[in-house]
Amino acid sequence: MPNLSQLKRERMLAFLQKIKDEHRDDDDMLIALGEIESELTSKKYGLVWEQHEEAVDVMMRDNVPVFTEVPEREITAAPGQGYNFILEGDNLHSLRLLEKTHKGKIDIIYIDPPYNRGGNDFRYEDTFVEKQDGFRHSKWLSFMESRLRIAWQLLKSDGVIFISIDDFEMGALRMLCDDVFGEAFFLCNIVWQKRYSRENREAIGDAHEYILVYAKDKLKFKENRHLVPMSEEQAKVYKNPNNDPKGRWRAVPMTAQGYRPNQMYPIVDPKGGVHYPPEGRCWSTIEPEFKKLLAQGRIYFGKNNDSQPNTIRYLSEVEGVVPWTWWNNEDVGHTDEAKKELYAILGKTNNFETPKPVRLIKRILEIASNPDSLILDFFAGSGTAGQAVLEMNKRDNGNRRFILCTNNEANICEEVTYERIRRVINGYGKQAGLPANLQYYRTDVVPMDDEYLSDTLLEHIREMIQLEHGVKIDGSQYLMVMSDEEADELQTHWGEYKGVKAIYASKEVLFTTEQNALFAGVEIHTIPDYYFNFELKEVGETW
């Protein structure tokens, strides 16, 4: 079947080429024709939208994004542990810098982006995008695409991203993610039951949201993912009708899909009946293993001892269940629970309307995280992800760390995100604290035409080192050496330092043989060029 659109496009391109040949000496005409040709050959299938440019993109053309530490917001409540970070400012700005420090280093990304319902949930170019805006979907897609492309690069080779969304942009987001990440990396679409009471205001009550999940390596994710705790409802199927001393149990059909010759043997029940696997299936175990289970009393032939064989599984032996895509509010919480959690920490005067319940994020961490995982949330909002990480660490004595990015619109970052994490760390009301360390950065820019660009950027190197390594350059355990003179000074006073763990040195520093021997046993890291080298080269400077 001929592609009529393609044939039409080819005719138009041929005509354009003819015009080009006739105006080969007219540069302005050739530029204009080139732009028309580019439009004709651009993507014409799948998800197509009008591209929009953000003010932050324009700003970063002539300015270098940097972080500036806010020392008065630092929290050190867990000496010896790594640092978590809150990054205040436009998250695209933060992501561009994280691309330098954390490319391929993030284990889990969870985001809860604006849902673009129209009204006050999605701001674009400092203006809320209304339902009547004819380009609201295009603006949202442009906004999301630029951030998701960077996010995918930040994930480890076995990393995974979870994205909350509702019906307003679910279809568009799925297509966008397939385009940005690749359809082959789609893992699942989780349905979260967000309400516990019926919604009566609509024709059909809205009771759910979604969490789209994409994994860098689906096979690795399956190997590494964890089981989830069994719910009370799931445990109800385990009973003990015969007062078995081993406790509650359930009968599991002893068949498996497929055909394996050594799993097709006859089984005789206690009443003499002979059983074979149903058509298209085989027994789930080989005959010697079946006989062993039979001798152990682990085979059940039904109440009358004349049914197909089942294996007996005891509740006490079940470590958990394989997660599935239906997450009910009894297991992972609901929106009212989330609001009550935030009220308990910040009081009812806080101005954040759409938090997620901590149990929801903890379920994600239960499935996908390990005790030393690094978690990124670049739409951090009320900071639920940070609290969930700290609670998980308390549960299993883990060392997970988080990076939270959010803007400070209506003082959200300062008064909600940071304040929530501060109180969770230090304790609030009758709730004991969850000790952790935290640094707080603000995004900033340095003009490319700064007369002293190299020196100005050097002033922000400390923040990049701390962020990349999760440490605090404190002049005690973690040191920064930027010149040979500073190295000599460190050598002179080395006897005064106790417990130095790492030295971060400029590539221009050449430690002497004596210094290398003196600093043996201490990690020495060379400060990398990739922090700001590209920007310096653009203006003909270097360090």
ZIZISUL-V648336 format. One line per field, one symbol per residue. phi: phi as a letter, one per 30 degrees, with the letter a starting at -180 (. if undefined). A space follows every 50 residues. Layout:
BEGIN
phi=???
END
This chain:
BEGIN
phi=.ddddddddddddddddddeddbdccddddddddddddddcdebbidbbd dbccdddddddcbcdbcbdcedcdbbcbejcdccbccckeddeddddddd cbdibcdbcbbbdedhdjjccbcbhibdddddddcdddddddededdddd eddddddcdbbcbdabddbedddddddddddjedcdcabdccddcccdcc dcdbddbbbbbdbbbdbddddddcdcdcedddddddddbbdchdddjdbb ccecbbdjbbedbbddbcdecjdcbbddeibbddbddeddddddddiccb ciechbcedbdccdedcddlbddbcccddddbjbddddddddeddciddd cccbdcdedddddddedcccecdcccbcbdhdiedddddddddddchdbd bbbccadcehieddcceddddeddddjbhcdddceacbcbccdabbedce dceedddedcdeddddddcibbdcibdbbbbcadddddddddceddcbid cabccddddcddeddeddcejcdccddddddbdddddecicac
END
